[in-house]
Amino acid sequence: MSEKSSSSGSDEDVDPESGQPVELGGILSKWTNYIHGWQDRWVVLKNNTLSYYKSEDEREYGCRGSLCLSKAVITPHEFDECRFDISVNDSVWYLRAEDPEHRLQWIESIELHKAESGYGSETSLRRHGSMLSLTSAASALSATSTSSFKKGHRLCEKLAEMETFRDILCRQVDTLQKYFDSCADAVSKDEFQRDRVEEDEDDFPTTTRPDGEYNHNNNGSKEKLFPPASPKGINGIDFKGEAITFKATTAGILSTLSHCIELMVKREDSWQKRLDKELEKRRRVEDAYKSAMNELKKKSHYGGPDYEEGPNSLINEDEFFDAVEAALDRQDKIEEQCQSEKVRIPRLTPVPPGDAYSTIGTHRFATKVEEMVQNHMTYSLQDMGGDANWQLVIEEGEMKVYRREVEENGIVLDPLKATHAVKGVTGHEVCHYFWDTAVRLDWETTIENFNVVETLSDNAVIVYQTHKRVWPASQRDVLYLSAIRKILATNENDPDTWLVCNFSVDHDNALPTNRCVRAKINVAMICQTLVSPPEGDKEISRDNILCKITYVANVNPGGWAPASVLRAVAKREYPKFLKRFTSYVQEKTSVKPILF
């Protein structure tokens, strides 16, 4: 299935007038289930909601599903560059775009809608009032801090002492500031008076002592011209006492700070131990939560694309095999029920004359067909008794199945060879029913549908067929040329050989798609008829004939299925196929004339 993605909407992600993200719509591939896989859907992103429709034309009938993006988690896939997943609680959408650029466009648009949905966006802060939120947060923090300190009474006492010392220190600083201001005023006045005295001496000279410090009055006493300002006389402030008090206050503050630091260190150790315990508890709870969620997702989304066949599949080989085996068992039960309810309708298929099967065709694949036929006649009929590479894996009565283990680039390419002997049918009859597409669905239970792409000749056709999907393996399809041939015996005592060879080819009318993995095959059904002489003059009946069958299959399944699973499935299914097909031929020919 081709994956397409288109989008409609403005080149800008945000409408400049309203400030809201614009609508986005387009085709994305959505994972439906393990039966139908990826399907194209019309997806619309609008008003913080992601909706999908079966097609753009069916939008008027309503969406098939929608997700609110407020709490959605968008996860780009780690390996698939076109895929992204959207999960809301237990609901998960698996989506794929046409290319990484479209995936990026969708993810950015979804994130933009999510950001504008009112959960932490800038517009939501404007709506709810950021200043109110900040004030509430500050109040909560203050209340939390205060409540946490109430548990430590000694620390509260030290903090109260710090408040007292702060008040005392503030008063002392105010007192000292007043003293310094008074000193500054006194110095200014002293300088002013000194300037005035100097001016008066110039106008009225007076007798002064040589030292210039004292002036003699009329009564013979002397006085200082500029008596020094006394610190004690300025507003009655004792500077020395204030300094001593200031020193004591600062010492008390330093001591109290030391005690606070000691208490905080002790409290820090205690709280650190509590924090470590809480972190350990939280880690355990988170681990348990993650484990539970993983198990829940595994059970809820076991049919998701991450659990199907692929290089990054989350399912291990044992689970893969169990799932395949369970699916095959279900198909077998369904087939048994259908066979019991189905009444076979006899089909009269014209059988061309034997000469048509023994001649080499003239179509464009004739040379390839002849090459395949000769190879099978040369190598497929060889006895495997002396070849140690072939392993006998199944032996049930006359039927034996051999396998030779071959792997190339991690893909199982085991050649398989089976021998069988069936009474009452001829090689012509076995090969005819194996080759005839008109009766294919009567005995082949693994095919979902098939069609003849081209008829090359009376004995050669090109067939395209899809096989039923066995989850978690991907669905397979095959395009092959099927030819039936009669190989005349070179010795009159040897029986003629009938052969049907099916081998993969390419055709413009059946190109590979993303929905299926294209398998490559080279299969041959080789049959020889042995006739035992009847008693007396009796005619040859079906009791006198035996068909020796050699079935060889070289299959490249493609994809990423585990080797152990492929080998186990082949070991189980090939014997069942041979028994089912030969029983069908016996049933169809039991009342018909013998076709040699």
Secondary structure, 3 states (H helix, E strand, C coil): CCCCCCCECCCCCECCCCCCECCEEEEEEEECCCCCCEEEEEEEEECCEEEEECCHHHHHHCCCEEEECCCCEEEECCCCCCEEEEEECCEEEEEECCCHHHHHHHHHHHHHHHHCCCCCCHHHHHHHCHHHHHHHHHHHHHHHHHHHHCCCHHHHHHHHHHHHHHHHHHHHHHHHHHHHHHHHHHHHHHHHHHHHHHHHHHHCCCCCCCCCCEEECCCCCEEECCCCCCHHHCCCCCHHHHHHHHHHHHHHHHHHHHHHHHHHHHHHHHHHHHHHHHHHHHHHHHHHHHHHHHHHHHHHCCCCHHHCCCCCCCCCHHHHHHHHHHHHHHHHHHHHHHHHHCCCCCCCCCCCCHHHHHCCCCCCCHHHHHHHHHHHHHHHCCCCCCCCCCEEEEEECCEEEEECCCEECCEECCCEEEEEEEECCCHHHHHHHHHCHHHHHHHCCCEEEEEEEEEEECCEEEEEEEECCCCCCCCEEEEEEEEEEEECCCCCCCCCEEEEEEEECCCCCCCCCCCCEECEEEEEEEEEEEECCCCCCCCCCHHHEEEEEEEEEEEECCCCCCHHHHHHHHHHHHHHHHHHHHHHHHHHHCCCCCCC
